[in-house]
Amino acid sequence: MTSPTHAIAVLFREGLPLESLHGMLRGVQGLGEIAPARDHVRVDTDAGIVFASTFGAPWPDDDEESLAELGGPAAGLFPAALARAGAQDALWPGGELAARAHRGFVHLIMAEATGGPLAQIEALERLGVALLSHPDALCVFFPAGESLRDGNIIGKIRAVSAEQEALPIQIWVNGRLADAGMGTRIADLVGLAQIGLSDCEAVIPEGQRLAPFEVLGFLLDVTHHLASQGGALEDGVIYDGPGGLRWRAGLDADGQIDPPRKVVRWIPLSPGEDAS
């Protein structure tokens, strides 16, 4: 898997002047040089050089040309990501309202990376959270992870993760549920490329009495394990999972929920099914 370009946005009630953006970034502790340019602010972080730009218009959710100028698919920017993030907002129900209310945004992109994927997304998150102190700021949008998070929910996720000695993956990544037809449901995690992992999904067949959020929890548990222990899954590996079932992983599957991408697909084995 190629390394993505990392990009996030901070949604505002209206556009933020570039001078104000420069001033706010200068107030963030622990950064290197912060230099204004004609249309952006250059910020040196410990994970690389970030370009910060401000726009007095809503996020171009359905404009592929504008999304390409902001980083495009290489940065995990796909059409309708903001709409999907607002519709799948179980972790922070205020996300959809924030998405509707915004009329401007600040775009933060890792223009030249020196750190790994995790260091990059954490550096961008830190800058995004700093901008939330502005009275017109609404939330941070992680487009690759279709995740909308305000400062309160980011703080809570980080606190729980620190207590459990785990990565705060749910800041940058969204867990989603969708119907796949014929009584089958799909649970997935989107945005894991931001920390150097493949996205994943689980198939919940018709007739299986499985709580969807327990299935999402299983995907998160596997992701935490891979993120902390390193290594990679092998095609066909079987893990014990929700419902007292064994779940088989299939690599390089086509994701069944947009955006288009390759995923690790987990399918439950029927009780007594041969796992060979």
C-alpha positions in Angstrom: 0.0 0.0 0.0 1.4 3.4 -1.0 1.7 6.1 1.6 -1.1 8.7 1.3 -0.8 12.4 1.6 -2.4 13.4 4.8 -5.0 16.2 4.8 -7.7 17.4 7.2 -10.0 20.4 7.4 -11.4 22.6 10.2 -15.0 23.7 9.5 -15.9 27.3 10.3 -19.2 29.2 10.3 -17.6 31.6 7.9 -14.3 32.0 6.1 -11.2 32.8 8.3 -8.9 35.5 7.0 -5.4 34.3 6.2 -3.9 36.8 8.6 -6.0 35.4 11.4 -5.0 31.8 10.5 -1.3 32.9 10.6 -1.8 34.5 14.0 -3.5 31.4 15.5 -0.8 29.1 14.2 1.9 31.3 15.7 0.3 30.7 19.1 0.7 26.9 18.9 3.6 25.8 21.0 6.3 23.4 19.9 6.3 24.2 16.1 9.2 25.2 13.9 9.1 28.1 11.4 5.6 29.5 10.6 5.8 31.6 7.4 3.0 33.3 5.5 2.8 33.0 1.7 0.5 34.5 -0.9 -2.3 31.9 -0.4 -1.3 29.7 2.5 0.8 29.5 5.7 3.8 27.2 5.8 4.1 25.4 9.1 7.1 23.2 10.2 6.0 20.4 12.4 7.9 17.4 13.8 6.3 15.2 11.2 6.8 17.4 8.2 5.9 20.7 6.5 2.2 21.6 6.5 0.5 24.1 4.2 -2.5 25.7 5.8 -5.0 27.5 3.5 -8.4 29.1 4.2 -11.5 29.2 2.1 -14.6 31.3 2.4 -16.9 28.6 0.9 -18.2 25.2 2.1 -16.2 22.0 1.7 -16.5 21.0 -2.1 -18.1 17.7 -1.3 -19.4 17.0 -4.8 -16.8 18.9 -6.8 -14.1 16.4 -8.0 -12.0 19.1 -9.6 -11.8 21.1 -6.4 -11.2 18.0 -4.3 -8.3 17.1 -6.6 -6.8 20.5 -5.9 -7.0 19.9 -2.2 -5.2 16.5 -2.5 -7.6 14.2 -4.2 -7.7 10.4 -3.8 -4.0 10.4 -2.8 -5.1 12.3 0.4 -8.2 10.1 0.8 -10.5 12.9 -0.5 -13.5 11.5 -2.3 -16.9 13.0 -3.3 -19.7 12.9 -0.7 -17.3 12.1 2.1 -18.7 15.0 4.2 -22.2 13.9 3.6 -21.4 10.3 4.6 -19.6 11.5 7.7 -22.6 13.5 8.8 -25.0 10.6 8.1 -22.8 8.1 10.1 -22.3 10.2 13.2 -23.1 7.8 16.0 -20.0 8.7 18.0 -20.7 12.5 17.8 -24.3 13.2 16.9 -23.5 16.9 16.4 -21.4 16.1 13.3 -24.2 16.4 10.8 -25.4 19.8 12.2 -21.8 21.1 12.1 -21.4 20.0 8.5 -24.7 21.8 7.6 -23.8 25.0 9.4 -20.3 25.6 8.0 -19.7 28.2 5.4 -15.9 28.1 5.3 -13.0 25.9 6.2 -9.2 25.7 6.8 -7.4 23.1 4.8 -4.3 21.5 6.3 -2.2 19.2 4.1 1.2 17.5 4.8 3.1 18.9 1.9 6.4 17.3 2.8 6.4 14.4 5.2 9.4 13.5 7.4 7.5 11.3 9.9 5.4 8.1 9.5 1.7 8.0 8.9 0.8 8.1 12.6 3.1 11.0 13.3 1.6 12.9 10.3 -2.1 12.5 11.3 -1.3 13.4 14.9 0.5 16.6 13.8 -2.4 17.6 11.7 -4.9 16.8 14.5 -2.9 19.0 16.9 -3.1 21.9 14.5 -6.8 21.3 13.9 -7.6 21.2 17.6 -5.6 24.5 18.1 -7.8 26.2 15.5 -11.0 25.1 17.3 -10.3 27.8 19.9 -11.6 30.3 17.3 -15.3 31.3 18.2 -16.4 30.5 14.6 -14.8 27.0 14.5 -17.2 24.1 14.5 -15.2 20.9 14.3 -12.3 19.0 12.7 -13.1 17.0 9.6 -10.9 14.0 8.7 -12.0 13.4 5.1 -10.0 10.2 4.6 -11.8 8.8 7.6 -15.1 10.5 7.0 -14.9 11.6 10.6 -16.3 14.8 12.2 -15.0 15.5 15.7 -15.3 18.6 18.0 -12.8 19.4 20.7 -14.9 17.7 23.4 -15.2 14.3 21.7 -11.5 14.4 20.7 -10.5 15.0 24.3 -12.8 12.2 25.5 -11.4 9.7 23.0 -7.8 10.6 23.9 -8.5 10.3 27.6 -10.1 6.8 27.2 -7.3 5.7 24.9 -4.6 6.9 27.3 -6.3 5.0 30.1 -6.4 1.8 27.9 -2.9 2.4 26.5 -4.4 2.4 23.0 -4.2 4.6 20.0 -7.1 7.1 19.7 -8.1 5.6 16.3 -11.7 6.8 16.6 -10.6 10.4 16.3 -9.4 9.9 12.7 -11.5 6.9 11.6 -15.2 6.3 11.3 -17.1 3.1 12.0 -20.1 2.7 9.6 -23.1 0.4 9.1 -25.0 -0.1 5.8 -27.5 -2.5 4.2 -26.0 -4.6 1.4 -29.3 -6.1 0.3 -30.9 -9.6 0.8 -30.9 -9.0 4.6 -27.1 -8.7 4.8 -25.5 -5.8 6.6 -22.0 -4.4 6.4 -19.9 -2.9 9.2 -16.7 -1.1 8.2 -13.9 1.2 9.3 -12.8 3.8 6.8 -9.6 5.9 7.0 -7.1 3.4 8.4 -4.5 4.4 5.7 -4.0 7.4 7.8 -2.1 5.2 10.3 -0.6 2.9 7.6 -3.2 0.1 7.8 -5.8 -1.3 5.3 -9.5 -0.5 5.8 -11.7 -3.4 6.9 -15.3 -4.5 6.7 -17.3 -7.3 8.2 -20.3 -9.1 6.6 -23.3 -9.7 8.8 -25.4 -12.3 6.9 -29.1 -12.6 7.1 -30.3 -14.6 10.1 -27.2 -14.0 12.2 -28.1 -12.5 15.5 -25.2 -10.2 15.8 -25.3 -6.7 17.3 -23.8 -4.5 14.6 -21.9 -2.3 17.1 -20.3 -5.4 18.6 -19.1 -6.2 15.1 -17.6 -2.7 14.8 -16.0 -3.3 18.2 -14.4 -6.4 16.8 -13.0 -4.5 13.8 -11.6 -1.9 16.2 -10.0 -4.6 18.4 -8.3 -6.2 15.4 -7.1 -2.7 14.3 -5.7 -1.8 17.7 -3.9 -5.1 17.8 -2.3 -4.6 14.4 -1.4 -1.0 15.1 0.3 -1.9 18.4 1.9 -5.2 17.5 2.8 -4.5 13.9 2.8 -7.1 11.2 0.1 -7.9 8.7 -2.8 -10.3 8.4 -2.5 -13.3 6.2 -5.3 -14.2 3.7 -7.7 -16.7 5.3 -6.6 -16.1 8.9 -9.3 -16.9 11.4 -10.0 -14.9 14.6 -12.6 -15.5 17.3 -15.1 -12.8 17.2 -18.6 -11.5 18.2 -21.5 -13.9 18.5 -19.1 -16.7 19.6 -18.3 -17.2 16.0 -15.0 -17.6 14.1 -14.3 -14.9 11.5 -12.2 -15.5 8.4 -10.3 -12.6 6.8 -10.1 -12.1 3.0 -7.5 -9.6 1.8 -7.7 -7.2 -1.1 -11.5 -7.2 -1.4 -13.4 -4.4 -3.0 -15.1 -2.4 -0.3 -18.9 -2.5 -0.4 -19.5 1.0 1.0 -18.1 4.1 -0.7 -15.5 5.4 -1.2 -14.0 2.8 -3.6 -11.0 1.1 -2.1 -9.5 -2.3 -1.2 -10.4 -3.7 2.3 -9.8 -6.7 4.5 -13.2 -8.5 4.5 -14.2 -10.5 7.6 -16.9 -13.2 7.1 -18.3 -15.3 10.0 -18.0 -19.1 9.7 -21.2 -21.0 10.3 -21.1 -23.1 13.5 -19.3 -26.3 12.7 -18.0 -25.0 9.4 -14.7 -26.4 8.3 -12.1 -23.7 8.9 -9.5 -25.2 6.6 
